[in-house]
Amino acid sequence: MKTIRLAVAGAFHTRLMKPADSTLASVLAGIDLKAPRLPVWSNVDAQAHTDPGEIRDLLVRQVVQPVLWEKTMRNLLAAGVDKFYEIGPGRVLAGLLKRVERKAALVNVSA
């Protein structure tokens, strides 16, 4: 029997990050979040949110829960979003979005 070892850059979005979620919750508890002008889409449930309490909770949950990135993109497209911006170096997200919707308009913004 062969053993295969897989390595990842980090244990992000897994239960191994459990100690970090309570630390983040403590920090966010001391921050006054205001309602956003635009909905915040969460990768935890692939839905839009405007309630600061919900957003705070979802930020904490995102530390240990899987990212529903594809579902989030599909829901954004279904909601009528027709232009996406990838901010930062690289084009990883652009490539992933093109797998979901080839015709999606995407702008990469990097320094």
Wavefront OBJ file of the C-alpha trace (Angstrom):
o trace
v 0.000 0.000 0.000
v 1.333 3.426 -0.963
v 0.983 6.458 1.220
v 0.346 9.743 -0.495
v 1.076 12.948 1.355
v -0.537 16.148 0.258
v 0.652 19.574 1.288
v -1.281 22.806 1.285
v -0.122 26.351 1.879
v -2.287 26.579 4.982
v -5.175 24.987 6.813
v -7.432 27.903 5.931
v -11.186 27.271 6.070
v -10.826 24.009 8.019
v -11.468 22.987 11.619
v -7.696 23.146 12.175
v -8.159 26.924 12.290
v -10.581 26.638 15.241
v -8.402 28.591 17.690
v -8.238 31.500 15.239
v -11.995 31.897 14.884
v -12.502 32.711 18.557
v -9.619 35.197 18.426
v -11.173 36.851 15.386
v -14.576 36.890 17.098
v -13.040 38.696 20.085
v -11.411 41.305 17.863
v -14.543 41.858 15.772
v -16.666 42.185 18.931
v -14.742 45.376 19.707
v -15.339 46.900 16.285
v -18.445 48.904 15.447
v -19.525 47.624 12.032
v -21.911 49.807 10.085
v -24.403 48.572 7.510
v -22.651 48.460 4.125
v -23.802 50.655 1.245
v -23.697 47.575 -0.978
v -24.468 43.993 0.050
v -21.532 41.882 1.198
v -21.496 38.445 -0.437
v -20.282 35.720 1.891
v -18.395 32.636 0.746
v -19.870 30.793 3.744
v -23.426 30.681 2.362
v -23.045 32.249 -1.117
v -25.604 34.937 -0.218
v -25.723 38.716 0.049
v -25.864 40.316 3.508
v -26.423 43.840 4.804
v -26.843 43.281 8.539
v -23.579 44.092 10.398
v -24.214 41.351 12.979
v -24.656 38.717 10.269
v -21.553 39.937 8.460
v -19.521 39.752 11.681
v -20.721 36.185 12.316
v -19.995 35.122 8.733
v -16.457 36.517 8.895
v -15.809 34.363 11.945
v -17.423 31.283 10.406
v -15.384 31.688 7.220
v -12.210 30.896 9.165
v -13.272 27.270 9.713
v -15.844 26.576 6.995
v -15.324 25.602 3.357
v -15.405 28.378 0.781
v -18.435 28.206 -1.521
v -16.668 30.262 -4.170
v -18.239 28.731 -7.276
v -21.725 28.879 -5.773
v -21.114 32.502 -4.791
v -20.084 33.374 -8.366
v -23.109 31.571 -9.804
v -25.424 33.417 -7.385
v -23.829 36.761 -8.278
v -24.363 36.030 -11.974
v -27.974 34.986 -11.302
v -28.480 38.250 -9.389
v -27.479 40.182 -12.509
v -23.866 41.082 -11.727
v -22.236 41.594 -15.106
v -18.743 42.855 -14.257
v -16.150 41.511 -11.818
v -12.890 42.974 -10.525
v -9.953 40.915 -9.287
v -7.852 43.130 -7.047
v -4.241 42.152 -6.411
v -1.454 40.350 -8.217
v -2.181 37.384 -10.439
v -5.235 36.180 -12.292
v -6.209 33.030 -10.401
v -9.760 34.173 -9.660
v -10.217 35.393 -13.232
v -9.345 31.922 -14.490
v -11.732 30.285 -12.039
v -14.541 32.669 -12.966
v -14.043 31.913 -16.674
v -14.632 28.230 -15.853
v -17.984 29.190 -14.327
v -18.993 31.701 -17.019
v -16.807 32.157 -20.094
v -18.510 35.416 -21.079
v -18.107 37.115 -17.695
v -16.499 40.552 -17.937
v -13.550 40.717 -15.608
v -11.005 43.462 -14.901
v -7.741 42.724 -13.081
v -6.494 45.574 -10.886
v -2.933 45.303 -9.591
v -0.166 47.693 -8.639
l 1 2 3 4 5 6 7 8 9 10 11 12 13 14 15 16 17 18 19 20 21 22 23 24 25 26 27 28 29 30 31 32 33 34 35 36 37 38 39 40 41 42 43 44 45 46 47 48 49 50 51 52 53 54 55 56 57 58 59 60 61 62 63 64 65 66 67 68 69 70 71 72 73 74 75 76 77 78 79 80 81 82 83 84 85 86 87 88 89 90 91 92 93 94 95 96 97 98 99 100 101 102 103 104 105 106 107 108 109 110 111
